[in-house]
Amino acid sequence: MKFHKYQALGNDYLVVEFEAAQTPSAALVQRICDRHYGVGSDGILVPGQSPNGDPSVRIFNPDGSEAEKSGNGIRIFARYLWDVKRVTDQPFLLATKGGVVQCQVRDSGRQIVVDMGRVTFDSAAIPIAGPRRDVIDEKMDVDGETIRYTGVSIGNPHCVIHTEAPSRAMAERLGPRIERHANFPNRANVQFVKVAHRRRIEIQIWERGAGYTFASGSSSCAAAAASVRRGFCDPELVVAMPGGELSISVSKDFEIQ
């Protein structure tokens, strides 16, 4: 098996070109991603082509489930396409299960810009159980503990929790319970967010299908959008994670770049 391995802010992915039309089984994905018995990674990116000829990518989590989107995965895949000369430094479209995004490789491969699409807080789109509404600062019971959260979708589901002191221990304790909470029929990525000031937030991440992770592009977008929606932050802000920082721009209609 031939593969390419990349990392973005400590979030590492393998790009694997399987045989035409082959979908890797959950067991195969788990074995490849295993850090002791396999190559080891936070997921697998499978190249493809959309019906209109644009490049496409399928994203698999370490547990074998398929993700709709991954911000770091998309950035990595864009760099891979540039490295193998399938794209140039001009903007291009990339199809994902969570929608089409626009990417551009800049500065001789040192910077990747991704238009991740529009965020929604609509419970039907995320999805979140209960009557249709925008899910903003709602209460949720997690094994007897009351959590306040905001629901977000950017093609994949997120649960954003604003707190004064997010930590890895908090993410590892609450993350798996919230990921599989009955409120989230498709499970959820979970972000624990501290607002440092109006242009900076700090987050800890529990990723659906992957567990605790040093960085996540889609989680950064979700946390930034929720912080702007709740009035905590300006639309141009930095998201700091254990693996590094991302600059996020949130437009008036919640398009994210």
RAMO-V999805 format. One record per pair of residues at least 12 apart in sequence whose C-alpha atoms are under 8 Angstrom apart, sorted by the first residue. I is the first residue (numbers start at 1). J is the second residue. D is the distance in whole Angstrom. If there is no record, write none. Layout:
i=I j=J d=D
i=I j=J d=D
This chain:
i=1 j=16 d=8
i=2 j=16 d=7
i=2 j=17 d=7
i=3 j=15 d=6
i=3 j=16 d=5
i=3 j=17 d=7
i=4 j=16 d=7
i=6 j=76 d=6
i=7 j=76 d=7
i=8 j=72 d=6
i=8 j=75 d=8
i=8 j=76 d=7
i=8 j=215 d=8
i=9 j=214 d=7
i=9 j=215 d=6
i=9 j=243 d=5
i=9 j=244 d=5
i=9 j=245 d=8
i=10 j=214 d=6
i=10 j=215 d=7
i=10 j=243 d=5
i=10 j=244 d=8
i=11 j=42 d=6
i=11 j=72 d=7
i=11 j=213 d=7
i=11 j=214 d=6
i=11 j=215 d=6
i=11 j=216 d=7
i=11 j=243 d=7
i=12 j=41 d=5
i=12 j=42 d=5
i=12 j=43 d=7
i=13 j=41 d=5
i=13 j=42 d=6
i=13 j=43 d=5
i=13 j=44 d=6
i=13 j=45 d=7
i=13 j=73 d=7
i=13 j=76 d=8
i=14 j=41 d=7
i=14 j=43 d=7
i=14 j=44 d=5
i=14 j=45 d=6
i=15 j=44 d=6
i=15 j=45 d=5
i=15 j=46 d=6
i=15 j=47 d=7
i=15 j=77 d=7
i=15 j=80 d=8
i=16 j=44 d=7
i=16 j=45 d=6
i=16 j=46 d=5
i=16 j=47 d=7
i=17 j=46 d=6
i=17 j=47 d=6
i=18 j=46 d=7
i=25 j=64 d=7
i=26 j=63 d=7
i=26 j=64 d=4
i=26 j=65 d=7
i=27 j=64 d=7
i=28 j=64 d=8
i=29 j=43 d=8
i=29 j=44 d=7
i=29 j=60 d=7
i=29 j=61 d=8
i=29 j=62 d=6
i=29 j=63 d=7
i=29 j=64 d=5
i=30 j=62 d=5
i=30 j=63 d=5
i=30 j=64 d=6
i=33 j=62 d=6
i=34 j=62 d=8
i=41 j=62 d=7
i=42 j=61 d=7
i=42 j=62 d=6
i=42 j=210 d=7
i=43 j=59 d=7
i=43 j=60 d=5
i=43 j=61 d=5
i=43 j=62 d=5
i=43 j=210 d=8
i=44 j=59 d=6
i=44 j=60 d=5
i=44 j=61 d=7
i=44 j=62 d=8
i=45 j=57 d=6
i=45 j=58 d=6
i=45 j=59 d=5
i=45 j=60 d=7
i=45 j=73 d=7
i=45 j=77 d=7
i=46 j=58 d=5
i=46 j=59 d=7
i=50 j=95 d=7
i=54 j=93 d=6
i=54 j=94 d=6
i=54 j=95 d=7
i=55 j=93 d=7
i=55 j=94 d=5
i=55 j=95 d=6
i=56 j=94 d=5
i=56 j=95 d=4
i=56 j=96 d=6
i=57 j=77 d=8
i=57 j=94 d=7
i=57 j=95 d=6
i=57 j=96 d=6
i=57 j=97 d=8
i=58 j=96 d=6
i=58 j=97 d=7
i=59 j=73 d=8
i=61 j=208 d=8
i=61 j=209 d=5
i=61 j=210 d=6
i=62 j=209 d=6
i=62 j=210 d=6
i=63 j=209 d=5
i=63 j=210 d=7
i=64 j=209 d=8
i=65 j=209 d=7
i=67 j=97 d=7
i=67 j=156 d=7
i=68 j=96 d=7
i=68 j=97 d=5
i=68 j=98 d=4
i=68 j=99 d=8
i=68 j=155 d=6
i=68 j=156 d=6
i=69 j=96 d=6
i=69 j=97 d=7
i=69 j=98 d=5
i=69 j=154 d=8
i=69 j=155 d=6
i=69 j=156 d=6
i=69 j=218 d=7
i=70 j=216 d=7
i=70 j=217 d=6
i=70 j=218 d=5
i=71 j=114 d=8
i=71 j=116 d=7
i=71 j=216 d=6
i=71 j=217 d=4
i=71 j=218 d=5
i=71 j=219 d=8
i=72 j=215 d=8
i=72 j=216 d=6
i=72 j=217 d=5
i=72 j=218 d=7
i=73 j=217 d=8
i=74 j=114 d=8
i=75 j=103 d=8
i=75 j=112 d=6
i=75 j=113 d=7
i=75 j=114 d=7
i=78 j=103 d=7
i=78 j=104 d=7
i=78 j=105 d=7
i=78 j=112 d=7
i=79 j=105 d=7
i=79 j=109 d=7
i=79 j=112 d=7
i=82 j=105 d=7
i=82 j=109 d=7
i=88 j=105 d=7
i=89 j=104 d=6
i=89 j=105 d=5
i=89 j=106 d=6
i=89 j=108 d=8
i=90 j=104 d=6
i=90 j=105 d=7
i=91 j=103 d=6
i=91 j=104 d=4
i=91 j=105 d=7
i=92 j=104 d=6
i=97 j=155 d=8
i=98 j=154 d=8
i=98 j=155 d=4
i=98 j=156 d=7
i=99 j=155 d=7
i=100 j=117 d=8
i=101 j=114 d=7
i=101 j=115 d=6
i=101 j=116 d=6
i=101 j=117 d=6
i=102 j=114 d=6
i=102 j=115 d=5
i=102 j=116 d=7
i=103 j=115 d=6
i=113 j=257 d=7
i=114 j=257 d=6
i=115 j=255 d=8
i=115 j=256 d=6
i=115 j=257 d=5
i=116 j=154 d=7
i=116 j=218 d=8
i=116 j=255 d=7
i=116 j=256 d=6
i=116 j=257 d=6
i=117 j=154 d=7
i=117 j=255 d=5
i=117 j=256 d=6
i=117 j=257 d=8
i=118 j=154 d=6
i=118 j=253 d=7
i=118 j=254 d=5
i=118 j=255 d=4
i=118 j=256 d=6
i=119 j=152 d=7
i=119 j=153 d=6
i=119 j=154 d=5
i=119 j=155 d=8
i=119 j=222 d=7
i=119 j=225 d=7
i=119 j=254 d=6
i=119 j=255 d=6
i=119 j=256 d=7
i=120 j=152 d=6
i=120 j=153 d=5
i=120 j=154 d=7
i=120 j=254 d=8
i=121 j=134 d=5
i=121 j=135 d=6
i=121 j=136 d=7
i=121 j=150 d=8
i=121 j=151 d=6
i=121 j=152 d=5
i=121 j=153 d=6
i=122 j=134 d=5
i=122 j=135 d=7
i=122 j=151 d=8
i=122 j=152 d=8
i=122 j=153 d=8
i=123 j=135 d=6
i=123 j=151 d=7
i=125 j=153 d=7
i=126 j=151 d=7
i=126 j=152 d=6
i=126 j=153 d=5
i=126 j=155 d=8
i=126 j=156 d=7
i=126 j=157 d=5
i=126 j=158 d=8
i=127 j=153 d=8
i=127 j=157 d=7
i=127 j=184 d=6
i=127 j=185 d=7
i=127 j=186 d=7
i=128 j=151 d=8
i=128 j=183 d=5
i=128 j=184 d=5
i=128 j=185 d=7
i=129 j=182 d=8
i=129 j=183 d=5
i=129 j=184 d=6
i=129 j=185 d=7
i=130 j=183 d=8
i=134 j=151 d=8
i=135 j=150 d=6
i=135 j=151 d=5
i=135 j=152 d=8
i=136 j=149 d=7
i=136 j=150 d=5
i=136 j=151 d=7
i=136 j=230 d=8
i=137 j=149 d=5
i=137 j=150 d=5
i=138 j=150 d=6
i=142 j=174 d=8
i=142 j=177 d=7
i=142 j=178 d=7
i=142 j=181 d=8
i=147 j=161 d=8
i=148 j=161 d=6
i=148 j=162 d=8
i=149 j=161 d=5
i=149 j=162 d=7
i=150 j=226 d=7
i=152 j=222 d=6
i=152 j=226 d=7
i=153 j=222 d=7
i=154 j=218 d=7
i=154 j=221 d=8
i=154 j=222 d=7
i=156 j=188 d=8
i=157 j=186 d=7
i=157 j=187 d=7
i=157 j=188 d=5
i=157 j=189 d=6
i=158 j=188 d=5
i=158 j=189 d=5
i=158 j=190 d=6
i=158 j=191 d=8
i=158 j=219 d=7
i=158 j=222 d=7
i=159 j=188 d=6
i=159 j=189 d=6
i=159 j=190 d=5
i=159 j=191 d=6
i=160 j=190 d=6
i=160 j=191 d=5
i=160 j=192 d=6
i=160 j=193 d=7
i=160 j=222 d=7
i=160 j=223 d=6
i=160 j=226 d=7
i=161 j=190 d=8
i=161 j=191 d=6
i=161 j=192 d=5
i=161 j=193 d=6
i=162 j=192 d=6
i=162 j=193 d=5
i=162 j=194 d=6
i=162 j=195 d=8
i=163 j=192 d=7
i=163 j=193 d=6
i=163 j=194 d=5
i=164 j=193 d=8
i=164 j=194 d=5
i=164 j=195 d=8
i=165 j=194 d=6
i=166 j=192 d=6
i=166 j=193 d=6
i=166 j=194 d=6
i=166 j=203 d=7
i=166 j=204 d=6
i=167 j=192 d=8
i=167 j=204 d=6
i=168 j=204 d=6
i=168 j=205 d=8
i=168 j=212 d=8
i=171 j=190 d=8
i=171 j=191 d=8
i=171 j=192 d=7
i=171 j=204 d=6
i=171 j=205 d=6
i=171 j=206 d=6
i=171 j=212 d=7
i=172 j=206 d=7
i=172 j=211 d=8
i=172 j=212 d=6
i=175 j=190 d=6
i=175 j=205 d=8
i=175 j=206 d=5
i=175 j=207 d=8
i=175 j=211 d=8
i=176 j=206 d=7
i=176 j=211 d=7
i=178 j=190 d=7
i=179 j=206 d=8
i=179 j=208 d=6
i=187 j=208 d=7
i=188 j=207 d=8
i=188 j=208 d=6
i=189 j=205 d=8
i=189 j=206 d=6
i=189 j=207 d=5
i=189 j=208 d=5
i=189 j=219 d=7
i=190 j=205 d=6
i=190 j=206 d=5
i=190 j=207 d=6
i=190 j=208 d=8
i=190 j=219 d=8
i=191 j=203 d=6
i=191 j=204 d=6
i=191 j=205 d=5
i=191 j=206 d=6
i=191 j=219 d=7
i=191 j=223 d=7
i=192 j=204 d=5
i=192 j=205 d=6
i=193 j=223 d=7
i=195 j=227 d=8
i=195 j=232 d=7
i=195 j=233 d=8
i=197 j=233 d=7
i=198 j=232 d=6
i=198 j=233 d=4
i=198 j=234 d=5
i=198 j=237 d=7
i=199 j=233 d=6
i=199 j=234 d=6
i=199 j=235 d=8
i=199 j=236 d=6
i=199 j=237 d=4
i=199 j=238 d=6
i=200 j=233 d=8
i=200 j=237 d=5
i=200 j=238 d=5
i=200 j=239 d=6
i=200 j=240 d=7
i=201 j=224 d=8
i=201 j=237 d=8
i=201 j=238 d=6
i=201 j=239 d=5
i=201 j=240 d=6
i=202 j=239 d=6
i=202 j=240 d=5
i=202 j=241 d=6
i=203 j=220 d=8
i=203 j=223 d=8
i=203 j=239 d=7
i=203 j=240 d=6
i=203 j=241 d=5
i=204 j=241 d=6
i=204 j=242 d=7
i=205 j=219 d=7
i=214 j=241 d=6
i=214 j=242 d=5
i=214 j=243 d=5
i=215 j=241 d=6
i=215 j=242 d=7
i=215 j=243 d=5
i=215 j=244 d=7
i=217 j=246 d=8
i=220 j=239 d=6
i=220 j=246 d=7
i=220 j=248 d=8
i=221 j=248 d=7
i=221 j=256 d=7
i=224 j=237 d=7
i=224 j=239 d=7
i=224 j=248 d=7
i=224 j=250 d=8
i=225 j=250 d=6
i=225 j=254 d=7
i=225 j=256 d=8
i=228 j=250 d=8
i=235 j=248 d=8
i=235 j=249 d=6
i=235 j=250 d=5
i=235 j=251 d=7
i=236 j=248 d=6
i=236 j=249 d=5
i=236 j=250 d=6
i=237 j=249 d=7
